[in-house]
Amino acid sequence: MSENKLTITAICGSLREGSFNRRVLKAMEELASKHWEIHHVDLSTIPLYNSDIESQGDPQSVVEFKESIRKADGVLIVTPEYNMGIPGVLKNALDWASRPSKSSVLIQKPFAIAGATPGSGGTAQSQAQVRQTLLAMNAYTMAGPKILIGSIHEKLNETTGELDDESTLRHLERFLTAFEEWILVFKQTQK
Ligand SMILES: Cc1cc2nc3c(=O)[nH]c(=O)nc-3n(C[C@H](O)[C@H](O)[C@H](O)COP(=O)(O)O)c2cc1C
């Protein structure tokens, strides 16, 4: 990995193969490719949180998930909204990562949240819940700019299915730059 690149762990809150949120993440990855080394985590391998399982030692997928967050300069979450809230798979993974609570890998970790939906609300309520969850876990979540993409299905290339709406891409660029600056604040204070 290039020494100057930031290490970013990327979490998609959807398990769906054709996920719109995964496409937004892909667009971000392409825009940030010169500055970021992105490590994707697969939430589908993380079991439901159960302290009986945890007390016997974290399952391998959880070990790898936590390690990916621990090593990252920042964590990017791109998530759908389910029933006006956070998708269960995402909340479950964050619950695992929040343990042990006094020394979890989430503490003081810079985060940024984004989301997309075919609906009009742009995942605002889901993102608010993710923010609240991360606050409880003592993570440092960037306040803004916010990425609330509504009508995502109308912003994709008809042939490739990739996000190609110019105004959305420019907004993503501003978001990515702001996240880099947010991460650097904490990198500098940790020196
Ligand atoms: C259980 C369920 C609940 C949903 N609730 C909402 C919702 O509250 N708000 C919203 O904007 N979209 C909602 N949707 C629609 C999702 O935004 C849509 O399925 C989206 O494509 C999911 O993201 P993905 O494409 O990244 O998988 C819901 C979808 C499901 C399956």
The ligand as an SDF file (V2000), in Angstrom:
LIG
                    3D

 31 33  0  0  0  0  0  0  0  0999 V2000
  -37.6970   -4.1440    4.9080 C   0  0  0  0  0  0  0  0  0  0  0  0
  -37.5670   -2.9130    4.0580 C   0  0  0  0  0  0  0  0  0  0  0  0
  -37.9220   -1.6910    4.5710 C   0  0  0  0  0  0  0  0  0  0  0  0
  -37.7370   -0.5270    3.8310 C   0  0  0  0  0  0  0  0  0  0  0  0
  -37.9970    0.6850    4.4100 N   0  0  0  0  0  0  0  0  0  0  0  0
  -37.6350    1.8180    3.7580 C   0  0  0  0  0  0  0  0  0  0  0  0
  -37.6940    3.0790    4.4130 C   0  0  0  0  0  0  0  0  0  0  0  0
  -38.1050    3.2000    5.5500 O   0  0  0  0  0  0  0  0  0  0  0  0
  -37.2780    4.1720    3.7260 N   0  0  0  0  0  0  0  0  0  0  0  0
  -36.8010    4.1010    2.4450 C   0  0  0  0  0  0  0  0  0  0  0  0
  -36.4120    5.1190    1.8790 O   0  0  0  0  0  0  0  0  0  0  0  0
  -36.7450    2.9090    1.7970 N   0  0  0  0  0  0  0  0  0  0  0  0
  -37.1420    1.7810    2.4170 C   0  0  0  0  0  0  0  0  0  0  0  0
  -37.0470    0.5580    1.8080 N   0  0  0  0  0  0  0  0  0  0  0  0
  -36.6640    0.5130    0.3930 C   0  0  0  0  0  0  0  0  0  0  0  0
  -35.1550    0.5050    0.2530 C   0  0  0  0  0  0  0  0  0  0  0  0
  -34.6870    1.8340    0.2400 O   0  0  0  0  0  0  0  0  0  0  0  0
  -34.7940   -0.1700   -1.0710 C   0  0  0  0  0  0  0  0  0  0  0  0
  -35.1680   -1.5380   -1.0120 O   0  0  0  0  0  0  0  0  0  0  0  0
  -33.3330   -0.0470   -1.3770 C   0  0  0  0  0  0  0  0  0  0  0  0
  -33.1070   -0.4620   -2.6900 O   0  0  0  0  0  0  0  0  0  0  0  0
  -32.4750   -0.8360   -0.3900 C   0  0  0  0  0  0  0  0  0  0  0  0
  -31.1250   -0.4970   -0.5520 O   0  0  0  0  0  0  0  0  0  0  0  0
  -30.1210   -1.3430   -1.4740 P   0  0  0  0  0  0  0  0  0  0  0  0
  -30.5560   -1.1000   -2.9180 O   0  0  0  0  0  0  0  0  0  0  0  0
  -28.7750   -0.7600   -1.1990 O   0  0  0  0  0  0  0  0  0  0  0  0
  -30.2520   -2.7820   -1.0980 O   0  0  0  0  0  0  0  0  0  0  0  0
  -37.2490   -0.6100    2.5190 C   0  0  0  0  0  0  0  0  0  0  0  0
  -36.9130   -1.8660    1.9910 C   0  0  0  0  0  0  0  0  0  0  0  0
  -37.0570   -2.9960    2.7510 C   0  0  0  0  0  0  0  0  0  0  0  0
  -36.6460   -4.3350    2.1750 C   0  0  0  0  0  0  0  0  0  0  0  0
  1  2  1  0
  2  3  1  0
  2 30  2  0
  3  4  2  0
  4  5  1  0
  4 28  1  0
  5  6  2  0
  6  7  1  0
  6 13  1  0
  7  8  2  0
  7  9  1  0
  9 10  1  0
 10 11  2  0
 10 12  1  0
 12 13  2  0
 13 14  1  0
 14 15  1  0
 14 28  1  0
 15 16  1  0
 16 17  1  0
 16 18  1  0
 18 19  1  0
 18 20  1  0
 20 21  1  0
 20 22  1  0
 22 23  1  0
 23 24  1  0
 24 25  2  0
 24 26  1  0
 24 27  1  0
 28 29  2  0
 29 30  1  0
 30 31  1  0
M  END
$$$$
